[in-house]
Amino acid sequence: KESADALVAAEVVAGAVAQQDASPGSPSTPWIINRLIQREQVRAGGNYAEADRLRVMLNKLGVDVDDKARTWSSRDGRRGTRPNHYDQLQPEPEVPRAQSAKERLRVDSRRR
């Protein structure tokens, strides 16, 4: 029987509580966490232009960062604590790449 602490720990990913899965077309929680860690790393290194670029990119993808509260939230309801620059990057799920028309023809011809 798992303890309540173990259940809560299982839901926590680098300070992020994923209230639900990413909606279609939205970045995964590990992807968001990794971009936030990268943003913190460049901020710590004094590269504020790159940090701003990452923040704008996240915002365009529906992720808001509140530096004063040290939190992030997505438009699909996920939210969490903003990671630090020394936090470990998370494994990201593989994203299937789009097949070219030539590759689709090759696969289709093999099925016949």
N, C-alpha and C positions, 0 to 999 in steps of 0.2 A: 504494500500500500504506500503510495507516494505521499509525502508530506505536502502541506500547503506551500511551503517555501520552495520545494522542488517544482511544483506546478507553476508558480510565479516565475521562477528562474527559467523554466522552459519557454516562457512567453517573452522573455526579455532578450533582445538581440542588440548588443552594444548600446544599452541604454534606451532602446526604442521598443515601445510596446506596440506591436502591430495589432490594432483592433480588428482588422479584417484584411483579407488578401488584397493585393493591388488590383485596381479595376483594370479592365482591358485597355491597353495603350499606355498605362502608367508604369513608371519604373518600379522595380522590385525594392523591397525594404533594404536588402543588403547593398543594392546599387546606390540607393540614397545615402545610406550610412557611409559607404566608401567615398562618395563625392564630398560629404561633409567632413570626413577625416582629411581628405586631400585639401579641402578649403582651409581647414585649421592649420595644416602643415605649411601652406604657402603664406598664410597670415603670420604664423610664428616666424617665418623666414623674412618677413617684411615685404613680400610681393603682394601688395594690396590690390593692384590692378587685376592680377590673376584670381585673387580671392573674390573680387567683385564680379569677374566674368563667370566664375562657378556659381555664385549666388544668383545671378541673372538667369543662367541656364537652368538651375533648379527651379526658380520661380516660373519660368516658361513651361516647365514640366509639371507644375502644380504643387511645388513644395515651397513652403514659406519657412524662413529661418528667423527666429527672434533671438538675437545675440544677447540682449539684456536679460531675458528670462532663461537663456541657454537651452532653448527648445526648438523643435521643428514640427511642422504639421503638413499633411498633404490634403488636397481637396477631397480625397476619397475617404477621409476620416482617420487615417493612420497618424500617429504622433509619437514623439519621444524626446528624450534628452539629447541635446547636441553633443556629439562625441568630442574628444580632445585630440590634439595633434599627435599624441603618443599612442592612441588607441590602435589596436590591430585591425587591419583590413579584413572584411568578411568575405567568405566565398560567395561568388555571385552565380546564380543559375545561368546555364548556357542559353543563349538566345539563338534560335535557329536562323541561319542566314537565308536570305531569299535566293531561290534558284534562278539562274538565267534561263531565258527561253531555250537556249541550246541544251542546257542540262535537262530541262523538262522533256524535250524531244527525245533525248538519249534514254531517259528513264521510261518514257512511254513506249519506245520502240522495243525495249527489253521485255516489257510485259506481254507483248503480242506473240 
